[in-house]
Amino acid sequence: MWYGERVQKDYNPAVPIFTMCCSHGRVKIADYPKIPDTLYDLFYKNDKRSKFFMENIRSFNSMFAFTSMGGNIDTTMNKGKAPPTFVLNGENYHQIGSLLPMPGKPPKFAQLYVYDTDNEIKNRMQAVK
């Protein structure tokens, strides 16, 4: 909710009350469940593994999405200590490819799951490099 959507607009409380989302507090939203320790460590630890994960998080996401978003990505915004910003200029698109890789080319996208099941993990890790 936006601060301007508070119930009492005639004064400015530090903790405003909203009714559209929770009916004066009668509706309680459950807390998120605790994420597994391994995943938590990838996001919040400051070791070599978590840094690699965070630097390649879009690649990992694309790998599990069977497709990859493409376009003109502007990385100049991410200088300094602010949270990262994703800026996509112009036309965006999805890359998916065929079900079989081209001769002499490594598998990618959905091919990582259906092309070579004996080597799928190795293929997925190669796609991140």
N, C-alpha and C positions, 0 to 999 in steps of 0.2 A: 504494500500500500504506500502511497505517497503521503507525505506529512500533511498536505492540503486536504486529504480525504478523511482526516480525523473527525470524530463525532462533535467535539466542542471546538469550533473554530474561533470563538470569541476570546480564548486565551491560548498561550503557547506552552503546554506542558512538556517536560523533558521526556516523559514516556506517554505518548498519546494513546487514545483508545480508538479502535476501529470496529465497525460492526459489519461491514460487507463481507469480511472474510471469516469472522469467528463468532458472530452473534453475541456481542458483549461478553466474550470469554467462555460461553457455554460449549463451544466446539474446541476441542484440544487436538492438535496435530501431534502424532507420535514422533518421538525422536528417531533420527536415522539409526539403523543398527550399526554397531561397531564394524569397521571394515577389517578384513583379515590382516594380521600383522605383516605378512609379506608385502601386501599391496600398500599398507601404510608406510612401511620402510621405503618403498620405491618413491613415494611422493614426498616424504618428509625427512628422511635421513640425508646426510650430507657426505655420503661416500661415493666412490667411483661408480658403483652400479646404479645408484639412484640418479646421479648426474647424467649418466648415459641414457637412462630411461626418460628423464625429463627433456633432454636435448632431442630425443627421437620420438617423443610421445605421439606426434601426428602420424609418423610412419607406423607405429604400433597400432594406433587406432584404425588407420586405413587397412592394415593387414587383416584385422578381424572384421572389417566392414565389407570385405569382398570387392571393394572399389576404392578409388582414391580421388579426392577432389583436386582439381587443378585450376590454375589461373595465374594471373600476375600478382604474386604475393609481395607486398611491401614490407620489408623487414627493418626499415630505417626508423620506425617508431619505437622499437624496443631497445632504447639506449637508456642507461640509468638503472634506478632501483624500483621503478614502478612495476605493477603487475603487467605481464606480457599482453600485448594487444595484437589481434589478428586483423590485418587490413588486406583486403582483396580488391584490386582495381580492375575495372573493365569486365570482360566476360568470364564467368566461371563455368566449369564443366566437370564431369565425372569420367574417370578413366576406368575401364573394366577389362577390356581385351577379350580375346576368344577363350574357349575352354581349353585349348591346347597351345603351348608356347610355340613361337616361330622356331624353325630349325636353327640350332646353335645359340638360342637365346634362353636365359634362365626363366623359370616360371614366375608369375607375379599375380597379384590379386586373387581371384577365385582359383586360379591354377595351383596355388600353393596348397589347396585342400583336395583337389580332385585329380591332378595330373600324376603325381608321383607319391603315393601314400607311404611307400617305404622310406622316403627321404623328406617327408613333409616338414619336420622340425628344422632340419638342416636348411631346407629351401627358405623357410620363413626367416631364419636368422640371417641368411645371405641377403634377403631383400631389405633388411634394415641397414646394412653396411653402406 
